[in-house]
Amino acid sequence: MKVLQTGQCVEHALFGIGIATESNDDRTTIDFYEHGRKKFVTQLLQVALVASAPPRPPRKRAPKATGATGATEATPPKAKAKR
């Protein structure tokens, strides 16, 4: 594989679709939609060029803690035990 241009869309067999963020003769960094950033040896990289980047799927967020499990209210300090 040769050096990719920044912003070029590629598809990898294992990691899926991603966008090239950095590329030189030694290393290439790709930000994959589902797997985050991965760094490859440029000469060993095997990807297919994609004509246009499909829209990035929304990232899944963890649900907000609410109720008894969320520590949103201040709790009074515990009293010291007398001996």
C-alpha positions as CSV (number, residue, x, y, z in Angstrom):
1,M,0.0,0.0,0.0
2,K,1.2,3.5,-0.7
3,V,0.8,6.6,1.5
4,L,-2.8,7.7,1.9
5,Q,-4.1,11.3,1.8
6,T,-5.5,12.7,5.0
7,G,-9.3,12.4,4.9
8,Q,-9.3,9.5,2.5
9,C,-12.0,6.9,3.2
10,V,-10.9,3.2,3.3
11,E,-12.3,-0.1,4.2
12,H,-10.4,-2.7,6.1
13,A,-11.4,-6.4,6.2
14,L,-11.3,-6.6,10.0
15,F,-12.0,-3.0,11.2
16,G,-14.5,-1.9,8.6
17,I,-14.7,1.7,7.2
18,G,-12.5,4.5,8.4
19,I,-10.8,7.8,7.6
20,A,-7.1,8.2,7.2
21,T,-5.8,10.8,9.7
22,E,-2.1,10.5,9.2
23,S,0.1,8.7,6.6
24,N,3.8,8.6,5.7
25,D,6.2,6.0,4.3
26,D,6.5,4.3,7.7
27,R,3.1,4.5,9.5
28,T,-0.6,5.1,8.6
29,T,-3.2,6.0,11.2
30,I,-6.9,5.3,10.4
31,D,-9.9,6.4,12.6
32,F,-12.4,3.5,12.1
33,Y,-16.1,4.1,12.7
34,E,-16.6,1.2,15.0
35,H,-13.1,0.5,16.4
36,G,-11.5,3.8,16.9
37,R,-7.9,4.8,15.9
38,K,-5.5,2.1,14.7
39,K,-1.9,2.6,13.5
40,F,-0.5,0.4,10.8
41,V,2.9,-0.2,9.0
42,T,2.2,1.5,5.7
43,Q,3.9,-1.1,3.5
44,L,1.8,-3.9,5.1
45,L,-1.5,-2.1,5.2
46,Q,-4.2,-3.8,3.1
47,V,-7.3,-1.7,2.6
48,A,-9.7,-0.9,-0.2
49,L,-10.3,2.7,-1.1
50,V,-13.9,3.9,-0.8
51,A,-15.1,6.5,-3.3
52,S,-17.0,8.6,-0.8
53,A,-17.3,8.3,3.0
54,P,-20.6,7.0,4.2
55,P,-22.0,9.0,7.2
56,R,-20.5,8.0,10.5
57,P,-22.9,6.2,12.7
58,P,-23.8,7.9,16.0
59,R,-21.6,6.8,19.0
60,K,-23.3,4.9,21.7
61,R,-23.3,6.6,25.1
62,A,-23.6,5.0,28.5
63,P,-27.0,5.8,30.2
64,K,-26.9,8.5,32.8
65,A,-27.0,7.4,36.4
66,T,-30.3,8.3,38.1
67,G,-32.2,7.5,41.3
68,A,-30.6,5.3,44.0
69,T,-27.6,4.3,41.9
70,G,-26.5,7.9,41.1
71,A,-24.8,9.9,43.8
72,T,-26.3,13.2,42.8
73,E,-27.5,14.4,46.3
74,A,-25.1,15.3,49.1
75,T,-25.2,12.8,52.0
76,P,-24.7,13.9,55.6
77,P,-21.4,12.9,57.2
78,K,-21.5,9.8,59.4
79,A,-21.3,10.4,63.2
80,K,-18.2,9.1,65.0
81,A,-18.7,6.2,67.2
82,K,-18.1,6.9,70.9
83,R,-16.0,4.4,73.0
